[in-house]
Amino acid sequence: MQSRIRDVRRAKGLTLADVAERCNPPTTAQTIGRLETGMRVLSLIWINRIAEALGVDSSDLVALPDQQFLPVAAVLHEDGTHAPTQAERIMVPNVGGSMVGLRIAASMGEYRRGDELWLEQLQPDDFASALNLDVLVPRPGGRFIFGRLLGRDASKLHLLPLEAGARQQVVNDPAWIAKAVRLVRKL
């Protein structure tokens, strides 16, 4: 089994020590390094522990035979754009069953026509994790509201639509919402 721990860790901008500290219970940077490179056996327990520390699903840490990667040609730093010091790649994310898409057909707010959003569906117990984020909320009759989640009291959600001059909307007890997690924009 080939590990993608290093790819995920780098994509999140974390060091070996950062991941080691986030593990429950904490471990050493050396241990994380050995697990990344295959010098130590990567058990299911370690996969789950590291996935929790990185805030990803366990399946994101395992390379699949048909998994796609993009080679990193350059890295943008404060002092300019440089070639990577060692070979790097960006993993194409696994799309799980709880993801939905939103296509932007008209520019609005910070979104441009042609943008695509990947949204993670949340159940009512997890709505608080989407506060101050852009969310898609289903309405009766196949309609939706897309806007910033301002707050929640009891079973009511308070949303600010992205349209200029729009008024705050209140939605009662939606079955689910989906928070924006990835913007795909063509240049």
N, C-alpha and C positions, 0 to 999 in steps of 0.2 A: 504494500500500500504506500503510495507516494503522498507525502504531506504538503499542504499549501499554507502551513502556519506562517512561514517567512513572508510569503506574498501578502497574506492578510495583515500581518503585523506591520509591514512596511506601508501598505496602503492606508493604514490608520495612523501612520507617523509615530509608531511606538518603538521603543528600544526593547532589547531582551529583558533588561531590568524592570522596565515598566510592566511588561506582561507578567514577570515573575512576582512582582508586588501585588498585582491584581488577582492572582490565583488565590483560591480559597481551599486550603490554607496556603499562605505564601510559600514560594519556593525560591530557587536561585536562578540568576541569569544563565549560569553555566548549564543548568538542567534544561532550560527552555532551548538553549542553543543546541544541545545534544539531541533533543527531540526534533528540532527543525531539520537537522542535518542527517538524521537517521542513525546517529551514533548510539542512541538509546531507543529501545523498543517503545513505539507509540501505541499504548493500549487504549481501549475505549474510555477508560476512566480519565486518562490524560487528555484525550480529544475533547471530552465533555468539559473538563476543568479549564482547559485553555480557551475553548469556545466561549465559555461564560466570561472569562477574563477579557476576551476581545469583543464581547457583545455581538457574537454572530451565532448562527446555527452550526451544530457539529458538522453537518454535511458540507459546509463551506471550507472546512479544513482538510478535506480529502480530495485529491486530484482524481478525476474520473477520466477514463480513456478518451472520451470525446470532448473534454473541457477545452475551451478556447482561451488563448492568452494574446495580448498585444505586446510586442516588444517596446520598451521605453527607449526612444531615440534621444531625448534630451530632458533635462530637469531645470525648471525655472526657479532661480534663487533670487535673493535680494540684490545681488551684484551682477545679475545677468543669467543667461541661459547657457548651460554647459552640458556636455556629454556625461552620462552617468559614469562614475568611477569603476563600477562593476556592472555586469549584465543584470538588467532589471526587466520585469514584465508586469503588466497590469492584468489581473484576472478579470474575465468577463463574469459578472455575478450569476449565481444560480438563481433562477426565478422560482420561488416556492408557490405553493397553492394559495397563500394568503395575500398575494400581490395582485393588484389591478392596475390598469393603465388609464391615463387621461390624455387626450390629444387636444392641443390648444389650436383652435381654428381662427381665433381673433386675438390680437395683442391686447393684454389686459394686465395692469399692475406691472410686476417685474417679468411677466411671461410674454414671449413673442409668438406670433403666428408660426406654426410649424413645430413648436416645442412639444416634447412628449414628457409626461411625468410618470414615474413609477410610484405607486402608492401601496403602503402596507396596511391591510385591513386590520382593524382593532375591534375587539369586543368591548362592551360597556365597562367592564372592570379596568380596562387599560386606557380609557379615554384621556385620563390625566396626563399620560405621556405625550399627548399631542397638543398641550396648551401652548399658545403662541406660535403654532405652526399652521401651514396651509393644509386644509383637510377637505375631503369630499364626503358629503353627507347625503344619504338617500332620503327621498321624500316620497309620499304616496303618489301613485299613478306613473311611476317610472321617471320622476323628475329628481333633480339633485341640486344641492347648493355647494358651491366651491368657494371657500374663503378661509380667513384666519380664525382659528378657535380662540375666542377671548376668555371664555370661562364656562363653568358648569355649576349649576346648583340643582340639587335633587336630580330629576330626570331631564332637565332642560339644558340644552347647549346654546351658548351665545356665540354667534358667528358674525364676522364683518366681511361681507362680499368684497371682491376685488374691484368691482366697477367703481369709477369715480363718482363720488356723491351718494353712494349706496348707503342705506341705513342698516343698522344692526338687525340681524334676523335671529329669531329664537325657534329652535326645533325641539319638539317634545319626544323624548325617549326613542331615538333611532336604534334599530337593531344592530348596526355597526357603523363605523366611520373608517376612512382610510386616510392616513397621513402621508404627505409627500416625502419621499426618501431619496429620490434620484431624478435629476433633470437631464434630459437628453436634448441637446440643441445642435442643429446643423448650422454650420458657419457659411 
